[in-house]
């Protein structure tokens, strides 16, 4: 796994940070005018890893919201 992606996972950085990283890397990738197969392959791999991080964060956030709702319902009873 790319060190940048690992750092995002280790520090539990917010979902927004991971999304911004995906958008930024994708824009950099699209903006490149030269073709370099090795670099392109690496950029796509990092993007795929970051997208996976975003998916994991979304799932975690969804679970947190579920737990929060159940806690609120318990407190209201």
Secondary structure by P-SEA (a helix, b strand, c coil): ccaaaaaaaaacccaaaaaaaaaaaaaaaaacccccaaaaaaaaaaaaaaaaaaaaaaaaaaaaaaaaaaaaaaaac
